[in-house]
Amino acid sequence: MADILVCDDERNLRELLCLALEGNGHKTLAAANGTEAIQMLERLHWDLLITDLRLPDISGLEILRRAKNLEPERPALLMTAFASASTAVTAMKEGAFDYLEKPFAMEEFHLAVSRALEQGALKQENLRLRQAVGACVAGEEIIGVSPAMRRVLEMARRAARTDASVLITGESGTGKELIARYIHANSTRSQGPFVAVSCAAVPETLIESELFGHVKGAFTGAISHRLGIFVEADHGTVLLDEIGETPLSLQAKLLRVLQERVVRAVGGSGEKAINVRLLAATNRDLSDEIAAGRFREDLLYRVNVVNLHLPPLRQRREDIPLLITRFVEKYARRYGLSITGLAPEVMACLMRYSFPGNVRELENVVEGAVALTVEGRVELEALPEAVRRGEGSKQNFVFHLPEEGLDLETHLLHIESCAMEQALTLCNGSKTKAAELLGMSFRTFRYRLGKVMDVK
């Protein structure tokens, strides 16, 4: 339950309120004046402030201001025996959740406390979600509140502190290059260049020149000198995207560059020292490529010092509503459209779909739907027919049981909690709309929300 600070110079009322709150399972802190209250606010944890408006030393409004400076998301209730319309307006402007006119009934008091704590919990959860979502690279956010994505981001943050080579694996469209840019942006090389090349997009005859450079006249068409990406990225980071597509004939030369930290341009006679950090990405299983004789095992050891595996979107479905919200905002702003959100059946349809193209496909679907919506909310007919039919959705839900097992009841409560939190976020805190979004009655939603919050 909550930690509640009660400040009132009337001892009997202060003790009565503390006893009533403790009877409901809360922990209380008691202050007889404003000075004590501010000291407690600064030193101790609290979830709700309840203070009288008139105190012998400092006004309740001043305490409220100090509390909001310390914890902007925490709610506060003001009590006063001198209520007026101007008092209420002033209290609300200063950030009070509500105010109680003395004398008040205990039922009224408990109801106000319950509503204030509920709002405070929602604001705290929204803040947590914003922080979890807040990994940002060059204006692009890495959105991930699911446990799988949180683990990826935490590992990426740790890896960024070192110069270790990182192999980023995952299906196409999962955001491997975005994670690579995040690692670079959070590393000591962040002020240096970030140079990415797709090994699958460069013809086999030109890949060596692309990586290591060439001298003029080295081959037909080499009409000028070229540095190559390893030299261009000196004191920065190189991303070899789809490294599994690298020709076997080039892999030995790449291994030497990584071991010796020198490059030799095609057709050149000298070597140039380089200082780069290598990141690599692939959607292939490189162990299978080694078994098939298409990839060198020693090169895998060199690039796979740290492995980050990005889960497909179907395994991180908790992130879909947040991704949709961001993409709707992004493209509504880009196209100058007044889009208020998605119809519930649109969200339900997108949640059922498996997205074989992962986040990239989801973004394309949302962009198209926004582009076809003039104003208001996105309706079902704006979605591609394949998405509406649910093609590719037979494996809609994929669950991997950890080797060490898990507490199933706690895991299910966590999933339910995430769904409700995201529904509330999408509906701007409206429980009625959130219940509709999840296919629940309002009463059922309120009951289940109370249950998961009690568990927290």
C-alpha positions, 0 to 999 in steps of 0.5 A: 500500500501507500506511504502517506504524509499527513500534515495538520496542526490539530493533533486530534484530527492528525491522529484520527486521519493517520489511524483511518489510513493505517486501518486501510493498510497504508503507512503514515507520516505525521507532521504538526507544521509546515517545516516538519512536513517539508523536512519529511518530504525531502528525506522520506519516501511518500506517495501522497501528501495530505495537508491543511491549508492554514498552518502556524508557520508555512501555508499548505500551498507553499508545502504543495509547491515544494512537494511538486518541485520534489516529485511532480507526479505525486498527488496531493490533497488540501484540507481547509475550513475556509473553503471558497471558489477562489481557494479551490481554483488556487489549489488546482492551479498549484497542482493539488489533486483535490481539496476537502472542506472541513468538517468532512465525512470519513467516507468522503476522505477515503474516496478522495485518498483512493482516487488520488492514489489511483491517479498517482499510480497512473502518472508514475506508470506513464513516467516509467513507460516514457523512461523505458521507451526513451532510448533515442538515436538521431530522432528515432526512438527505440520503443520497448517496454517488454522484458525482452527489449528491456534486456536488449537495451540494458545489454546494449548500454553495457556493451557501449561502454567498451570497444568489444565487437558486437554481433546483432542478430534477428529477423529482418525488420527488427531494428538491428541498425537502430540498436547499432546506432544506439551503441555508437551514440552511447560509446566513447566514440560517439563524436566519431563517424558511424559508417554502415554498409550492407554486405548484401547490397554491394556486388561481390566484385566491389565489396573489397574496394567498398571496405578497404578502398582502392588506388587509382587504376587498380581495376577497370573503372577505378578512376580515382582513389577511394578510402574505404569505410574502415578508413572513413570510420577512423576513431568511430564505428563500422557496422557490417550489416548482413555480414553473413552475405560476405563472400568467403574469399573476402572473409580472411582479409576481413579477419586480418583487418580486425586482428591487425587493425590495418588495411591495405587498399586494393591495388595499393602497396602500403598499409594504413593503421585504423582505430575503429569499433566493429559492429555486425548484424545478420538475419542468418544463423551463422552456425548453419553458415559455418556448417555449410562452409559459407562462413569462417568460424574464426571470423565468427569468434572475432565479431561475436564477442558480445551477442545481442539478439533482437526478438521478432515483434510476435515475441514482444507483443506488449510493445505493439500498442506503443509502437502504433501510437508513435507511428500514428503521431509521426506520420500524422505530423508529417502529412499534416493530418488531424488523426485522433487515434485508432478505432478499437477494432483496428487495434484488435486487428493489428494485435492479432496479426503476426507481422512477419516483416516485424517493426518495419512492416508495422510502421509501413502498415501504420503509415499507409493507414494514416495516409488514407485517413483524412481526419478523426480516427483510423478505421478498419478499411484503411488497413491492407487487406492481408492484415485485415484477413490476418494472413501469416497470423497462425503463429500469433502467439509464441511463448518460450519457457525459460530453462529455469521455469517461471511463476506462471500466475505472476507471469500472467499478471504481468502480461495483464498489467502491461495490457491494461497500462498500455490501454490506459496510455492509448486512451489518455487514462480513460478507463471506459475507453481502455476497457472497450479497447480490451474487450472488457466491461468497465466493471471487469476492467476496474476489478482486474486493474485493482487486482494487478495494482494490489500485486504491484 
